[in-house]
Amino acid sequence: MARSWKLTWLSLLYFVQGLPFGFQATALPILLREQDVSLTGIGLANALALPWMLKLLWAPAVDRFGSKRLGRRRSWIAPMQLALAASAGAAAFVAPDQNLGLLLVLVFAMNLFAATMDIAVDGLAVSLLTNEELGVGNIAQVVGYKLGMLTGGGLLLWASTTIGYQGVFAVIAGLTVLIFFLTLPFREPDTGSSAPPTLRLVGRALGAWVGKRGAFYTLLFIATYKLGESMADAMFKPFLFDRGFDAGQIGLWVGTWGMVFSVAGSFAGGILASRGPILRAVAIAAALRAIPVFFEFVLVYLEPTAAQVIAVTAAEHFFGGALTTAMFAFMMSQVDRRIGATHYTALAVVEVIGKSPAAWASGAIADGLGYGGVFALATVLSVAFLGLLVPVGRGISRDSAKAS
């Protein structure tokens, strides 16, 4: 399959997965605040994304089973797209002020179907992309996903003042169905691999990787790179709302313009990872990302203007986007391709498990210490992460020496 077709297909698939998470990350906190939910409750609502943390439990089944005629990955991807569209369509008939609990159940279902699809799509990406294509391939992955987030969280939150949250869900459902039909012509290529991995092979391969010297630092590295950022992001939108900015402004500045800069940063991170050592790209992006997180703390002690909010948002999203793409390329470079879907899912779950508790606890920290306390802690965590670059770099150097 030509590179352009690979990247197009992967971008469309990741776009679909970004739609529900964009709503969860950007629109849901505002919806909950409008319903007078406490900051602690808003932080805990991040647990609706729990399927992204637990998906390793069923990843071996996705890796193992599937239709030979439709393609092992496609036979999972297509049904999950339809299930996602159905759950979003159902949410379009639920009024938040009348049945908030049911709406949150449907958001959880959207995350479940998107997370399951993500397992198959990640496995497809690992199978399709060569080592030389990891940088540009992860641009397709991250940019496609973030364009979905921009749409599901930014543009649609901005439009929610006109179409309402029920209209937001209706658009998400319609876009998912559209992408389903757009991706139908693509055919999963025969990569020349042998039979799907058995559960025994999956267990042995994962055990061998975890048992490698330096694996602990690699896992800790993946788990902690987003700690500070996720903590700050979870409270930044409620902070702006409490400072008098309305949902339309927040959706436009953070969810839309911020995501545009995040996409631009993702391109920069992918190019950086393609033109030199991937770990160096991670280091540069992580160091730069800590700067705007600090300035979110500074905004607490100012009367923030629109220009200041936009500037901090643009910088945080740009460097955060670059870091995400570089880190995902790094994660994919560590994968055993025999068990691509399961291994990459395992690393992705480590990433989610690492960053999610910070988001969940962010509301309680803000309730106890104020917005200044939560943004200060986020800055410290972002800087502390840089210390892990040394042991991880040593491990990579050791593995390279063994391979040669």
N, C-alpha and C positions, 0 to 999 in steps of 0.2 A: 504494500500500500504506500502511495506517495506521501511524503511528509506533510504536504498541505492538506490532504484528506484526513490524515491522522489528527492533525491539530484542529481542523474544523469539527470533526466528530466529537473529539474530547471536549472542546470548548462548549458545544451545545449541551452535552450531557452534564457538564459541571455547572452550566448556567441554571439548569433546572434545579439542581441541588441547592444552589444559592438562594433561590426564591424564598423558601420557608425560613431559612436561617436568617436572611436579611430582615424578615418581619420580626423574628424572635429577638434579634440583637438590637434593632433600631426602633421599630414601631411598637412592639409590645411594652417596653418600659413606659412609653408615653401613654399608651392606652390604659395601663394599670394606674398610672399616676392620676389620670383624668377620672378614674373610678375610686380615687382616694385610698389606694393601696399604699401601705407604709413602705419606706425604703428597704426595710428588712424583707418584706414580702416581695418587692421587686427583685432584690438580689436572689432570693430563693426561687423565683420563677425561672431562673436560668436552668433549674433542674429539669425543665420540660425538654431540654436537649439531651437528657440522659441516654437515649438510644445511641447517640454518637460515642458515648463512653462505654456502653455495654456491647457494641456491635461485634467485638471479638468473639463473643459467645456463639454467634451463628455464622461468623466468617468462614470457618472450615467447611460448613455445608454449602455456602455460596461458591467456594473455591472448588469443591468436589463435584457438585451436582449441576446438571443443566442439560438442555436439549442439544444433541449433536447437530441436528438439522438447522436449528435457529442460531446456534452458537452458544457456548457455555456461559458467556457473560450476557449476551443479548436476551437469553431466556429468563434472566432475572431483571435486567434493566427495564424492559418494556412493561411488564406487569407492575413494577414499582412506580413507574411514571403514571400509569393509569390510576393506581391506588392513591397516589399523591394528589392527582387532579380531583378525585372523588372526595377526599377528605377536605380539601380547600373549598370545593363546591358546596359541601355540607355546611362549612363554617360561614359561607356567605348568607345563610339563612338564619344565623344566630345573632341576636342583638346583644352587644356587650353589656349594656346596662340592665338587661333582663335575665340573662343566663350566662354569666361570666365563667362559671365552672365548666359548663359544657364546651364553651369556646376554647378553654385551656386544654381540655381533653383532646379536642380536634387538632390543636397546635402540636400537642404531643404526638398524635398519630401522623401528622405531616412530617415531623422529625424522624419518626420510626421508618417510614417508607423511604425518605430521602437518605437516611443513614444506610439502609440495606442496599439501596441502589449504589451508594458510594463504594461499598465493598466491591461490587462487580465492576464498576467503572475504574477504580484504582487497579484492580487486577488486569483489566483490559489495557490500561496505560502502561503498566509494568511489562506486559507482553509485547506491546507495539513499539515502545520507545527503545532505541539503542542507547548505549552509554553516551554517545556524542549528542544525542537529542534530549538529554535530561533537562538541560537549561531551558531550551525553547519549549519542550514538552510541559514543563512546569509553569511556564508563562501561560500556555493554553489552559492548564488546570486552574491556576490561581486567578487569572484574569476572567476566565469564563465564570468561575464561581463568584467572584466579586461583582461582576456585572449583574449576576442574578441577585446578589445581596443589594446592590445599588437599586435595582428595580423593585425587589420585594420590600426593602426597608426605606430607601431614600425617596425615590420618585413616587411610590405609592403612598408613603406617609405624607408627603407633600400634597398629593392629590386627595388624601383622605378628608380634607376639609370640605371637599366638594362631593366626592362619591361615597364617603363614609367608610368605616372599616369593613362593612359587608361588601362594598364595592371592591375594596382591596383584595379580599379573598376570591371574589369572582374573577378578577383579572389574573391572579396567580393560577387559578384553575384553568382559565383559557390559554394562558401562555404555556402551561405544562402540556396540554393537549396538542397545541401547535408544534412544540418541539418534538413530541412523540411522533407526529406525522413527518416532520422534517428529517428525523433520524432513521425512519423506517428503510429508506433506500440503502443505507450503509450496511455492509455485510462484514461480519467479523472474519478476518482473514485466518487462514491456517498458518500458524506460526512455526509449524514443524515440530511442536512439542509432543511428547508422548502422552499416554493416558493421564487424566486428571489425577492429582496427588491423593493418595490414600490418607486417612486420618493418622495412620502410624507414621507416614513420611512427614506430615505436617508437624507432628509432635517431636520427632527426632531432629528435624531441621531447625525448628525454633529452639529446642534445647541446646543444640550445638552452638547456635549463634549467641544465646544468652550466656553460655559457658565460656565464651571467648574472653580473654584478658582485655580489660578496658570497656567491656560491654556496659558495665554499671554506669560509668561516666557518660557514655553515649546516651543511655536511657534517661539519666538525670538531666543531661543537656537538652534533650527533646522535651522533657516534662516541664522544665522551668523557663524556657525562653519567652513565654507569653504571660508569665505570672503577673508582672507589674502592669503590663498593657491591658490585660483582661480586667484587672481590678479597676483601673482608671476608666476604661471604656464603659463598664457597667454603670458607673455613677456619673459620668460626664453629662449624659443626656438629662437625667433628673436634676442635676446641678443647674443646667441651663434653664430648664423649665421653672425651677424654683427662683431663678434670678429674673423671671419675667418674660422670657422668650417663649413664643407659642409653638405648637406642634409643627405648623407649616414651616416656620423658620428653622427649627431644629432638623426637620426632615430634609430641607433644602441644603443647609450648611453641612451637617454631619453625615446624613444618610446619602446625599447626592454629591455635592461637591467634594466632601471628604472621600467618598468612594471613588470618584474620578481620580483624585490624587493617589488613592490606594492602588488603583489599576496602573497608573503611570509608574508608581514605585515598584509594582510587580514586574513590569517590563524591565525596569532598571536592575532589579535583583536577579532576574533570569539572565540578562545579558552579562552581568557581573559574574554570575556562576558559570557561564559558558566560556568566559575568557580568562579564567584562572582557577586556582584551587577553590573548590566550593566552600571550604571552611573559612577561607579568607573573606569570601563574600558575606558569609554569615556574621563574621566578626565586625566588618565595616558597618553593615546595616544595623546590628545590635547596638553598637556604640552611638550611632546617630539617632536611633530610635529613643534612647533615654532622654535626649534633650527636650523634645516637645512634651514628654510625660512630665518632666519637671515644670514646664511652663503651664501645664494644667493646674498644678499646685499654686503657681504664682497668680493665676486668674482668680483664685478664691479670695485673695486679699485686695482685689481691684474691683472697680465697677466695670465689668467687662463690656466692651463695645462689640458691635457686629464684626468690625475689621479684626479685632484681637481674637475673637472666637474663630473666625474663618482662618486666620493665619496659623494658629495653634493646631486647629483641626487638619489643615492641609499638610503641615509638616509631620504631625503624628501619623496620619494615614499614609503619606508617601514612604516614610522610612519603615513603618510597620509593614506595608505591602512588600517592600524590597526584602525585608527580613523573612517574611513568610515564604516567598518564592525560593529564596536561597536555602531556607531550612527544609522545605519540601524536596528540593533537589538533593540535598544532603541525605534525607531519609530514604529517598528512592535509590540512592547510590549504595545504601547498606543492605538492600533487600536481596534475599535468595530467590532468584527468578523461578525456581521450581515450585515455590509456594507463594507466588507473587501477591495474590489478593490477601491471603491470610497474614503474611509477614508485614506487608505495608499497612494493613489494617491494625496489626498489633502495635506498630510504631505510632500510627495515627491515634489509637486509643490512649497510648501513653501521653501523647501530646494533649489530648482532651482532658484526661484525668489530671494532668499537671496543672492546666490553666483553669479548669472549671471551679474548683473549690475557692479560688481567689475571687471569682465573679460572684459566687453564691454568698460568700462572707462579706462582700464589699458593702452591702446595704447595712448590715449590723455594725460594721466598723464605722460607716458614715453616721449612723444613728448615735453611736457612742462617742466618736472623736470629731465628728463634723467632716465636711468635705475636705478641709485642709489636711486632716489626719489621714484619710484614705488615699489622697493623691500624693502625700509625702511618702507613705509606705510603698505605693506603686513605684515611685522614683527609686527608692532604695533597692527594691527587688530587681528593677531593670538594670541597675548598675552592678549589683551583686552577681547577676548571671554571667557577666563578662569573665569572671574568674574561672569558669568551667572550660574556657577555650584552651587553656594550657593542657590539662590532662586528656581532653578529647583529641587535641592535635598530636600528642605523644602516641596515643593509641593508633591513630591513622598512619603515622610514620612507621610504627612497629609493624602494622599489617602490610604496608607497602614493601618494607624490607623483606618480610617473609615471602611475599609473592614473587619478588625478584630473585 
